[in-house]
Amino acid sequence: MEKHIKDAPSFRLDGKVAVVTGGGSGIGRAIALALAHAGAWVAIVDRDELKSVSVAREIVKIGQQSFPFTADVSKEDEVERAIAAVGNEFGGLDILVNSAGLAIREPSTELSREDWEKVMSVNVTGTFLMCRHAARAILAGKKGGSIINIASIMGFSGGGLYPNISYQTSKGAVVNMTRALAVEWAKEGIRVNAIAPTWVNTPFIDGLRGKPDLLKRIEDMTPMGRVAEPEEMAGAAVFLASNAASMVTGHILAVDGGFLAQ
């Protein structure tokens, strides 16, 4: 006899408090708005104050609470202040999305150590610092929570289309950081997952727009034949943040038009 599930899984986030880093633009903005539409209150953490204020206002207009906080995720004191501000403003924390990221596309023989460390400080150290301080806040609430890192298909691939060694290395680190934290915090009720996007139509790929042949190669290499839109990352984030993903942790969800399936 077929087993029936009593209650359908819920994708709603009513009563949940979320923080989105890099939430002022691109993937972060799209995810922040989607979380708000699903019922969450959302704090926007970004280095660009004007952009974070703008997105927070968008969220308020759709009927949810939001506030902006200017911070550099690579600096632990600023991360600590950001998480404390969320607690003071919203009374707790349930969801973290780490969308802040940096890419410096240079050949490995020419990439300066300073630029290497810039990318690592944001993509790896910043992700870790946000995870650590968010986890402390989630644990204090004793309700469990969800952490979603933004990795990349380049965390699984050596690329080859253009040199991008620091970004690829950093996103590979995010992939395994996600798995390690998922295992460490599973019994504490904190689920840790990641989204691995393909190339997404945001300012992050502005440096590639002047190279139409390269963009055409990217489209040709993608089974679905195009780059993604930022809103196409948002559904994955809502799923991973929600109770519908209550048994999902340590997973890297590729949203890539089939790129990694080849």
N, C-alpha and C positions, 0 to 999 in steps of 0.2 A: 504494500500500500504506500502511496506517495506521502511523504512527510510534508505537512503544510506549516509554513512559518506563520506564527500568530500575528506578528506585527511587521509591516513592511519597513525596511531600513530607512532611516531618516537622513536626508541630506541638509536639513535645516540646522542653523547655528544660533538660534535664538538664545539669548542669555550668555553667549560666549564672548570673551574678550580676546582680540587678536592684535598682534604687532606685525607689521610688514616693513622690512628694511628695503631700501631702494624703492619705496612706495610712491615716490614722486613722479615716476614716469615708467614707460615701457611695460614689461611683464609685471613689475611690482604694482604699478597703478591698476592694471587690469585685474590682478588678483585681489587687491584691496577692495575694489568696487564689487567684485563678485562675492567676497566674504560678507560685505555689508548687505548686499541684496539677499543673501541667505540668512540674514538676521543678526550678524555679529556687530559688535562695537569694534572699531578699528583705529589703532594708533599708527600714524604714518611717520616712519623714521627715515630721514634722508639727509644727505649733506647739503642739499639745495633747499633752503628755507622756503623760497617762493613756490617751488613745485610742491613741497609737502603741504603747505598751507592750501594751495589750490585743490589738491586731491581731498584733503580733509573737508573742505567746503562742499565738494561734490557729494561726499558721503552724507553730510548733514542734510543736504537737499533731498536725498532719497529717504530720509526719515530715521537714520541711525546716528549714534553718537560717534564722534571722531575728534582727534586732535593731532596737530603736527608736532614733531620733535626733531630738532636739528642735531645730528650726531654723525661722527665718523666711526664706523663699526670697528675699525682697526685699533681704536684707542679705548682701553678697558674702562677708564674712568667715565668716558662718555656713554659707553654701553651700560654701565652700572646706573648712571643717572637716568638714562632712557627707560630702563626697566622699572626703576623706582617711580618715575613719573607716571607710568602706566598704572602701577599699583595705587598710587595716590589718587589718580583721576578716575579709574574704573573699578578699583577695589580688588583686583586680582588679574590673573593671566591664564588663558587656556590654550592659545594657538600662537605659534611663531612661524612666520614665513621669512626665510633668509634670501632676499632677492638682490641685495646690494652686490655688485660685481664690477670687475675691471678687466680690460684686455689691452695689452700692448703688443701689437703684432710686429715683431722684428726677427730677423734671422738669428739663430742661436749664437753664432759667432760674433754678432754685433750687439746683442741685447746687453745693456749695462746691468751690473749687479743691482744698482739702485732701482731700475725699472723692474727687474725680477722680483725684488723684495716688495715693491709697491703692489704688484699683483698678488703675491702671496699674503701680504698683510691684510688685504681686503677679502680676497676669495677664500682663504684658508683660515687665517687667524681670526678675521672678523666673524666668519661663520661659527667658529668654535666659541668665541667669546659670547656671542649672542645666544648660542645653544646653552652654554653653561649658566649664564645669568637668568635666562628664561626658565631653564629647568628648576633652578632654585625657587623662582617665584611660583611655578606650577606646583612643585612639591609642597610649598607652604599652603597652597589652597586645598590640598588633599583630595582633589577631584580627578586627577589625571589630566592629560592634555595631548596635544599634537604639535610636533615640530616638522616643518617642511622646508627642506633645503632646495635651492635651485642649483642643480648640477649642470650637465650638458652632455650631448652625445659625444663631445670631444673628451669626456671623461672615460670613454670606452674606445676611442679611435685616435690614431696618430695623425689624423687629418690628411695632410699631403697636398692640399690645395694651396696653402700659403703657410709660411712659418708662424707659429703661435705657441712656442714651447712653454712659456710661463702659464698661459691660460689652460692649455691642455693638462699640464702637470697639476695645476691647482684644482681643476675640476675632477681629475682622478682622485685627488685627496679628499674632495668633498664626498665622492661616491663611497669611499671606504670609511670616512668619518661617520657618515650616515649609518652605515651598517654597525659600526662599533658602538655608537651611542644607543642605537636601537636595542642591541643586546644588553648593554649595561643598564638601561633604564626601563626595560620591559616590565620587570616585576614592580616597578614604581608607578606603573600606569601611564608612562609617557611613551607615546608612539613616535618614532622618528623615521621619516621617509624622505624621498627626494623626487623631484621632477627633472628629467633630462630633456630639455628642449632641443630642437633643431635650430637652424637659423630663423630668427624671428624678426618681423618687420618693425623694428624699433630704432631709435637713434644709436643703439649699440652697434649696428652694422653699417652706420653711415660711411665708415671708411671703405666699405666694399661697393658702395653705390656708384662710384666713379669708374668701376671696372665691370661693364656689362657682360663681357665674355666670362668673367669669373662667376657672376651671379647666374648666368645661363648654365654653366657647368654644375653649380650647386643644385639648380632646379632639375637638371637632367639626371643627377645622381640620386635624387629623391623620388621614390616610386610614385608619390602623389603629385610630383611635378611642380612644386612651388615651395616658397618659404612660408612659414606660419605667421599668423596674426597673434598679437599678445593675448587677445581674448580667448584664444584656443588653448592657452595654458591654464586659464582660470577654472575651468570645469574640473581638471585634475586636482587642483588645489582644494576646491570645495569638497570634493570626494574625500581626499586624504585627511582633511580637517574634521570631517563629520563622523557621526556614529556609524554611517554606512561602511566605513573602513575600520571598524573596531578590532578586527583581527589582522590588520595589515600593518606591519612594521618591518623596518630594515629593507624596504623595497625601493627600487629606483624605477620610476614610471617614465618610460620614454614617450615623449609627445613629439614625434619626428617624421610623420608622414611615411613611415616604413623604412627610414634610412638604415637603422641598425638591424633590420630583419634580413638584409641582403647577405 
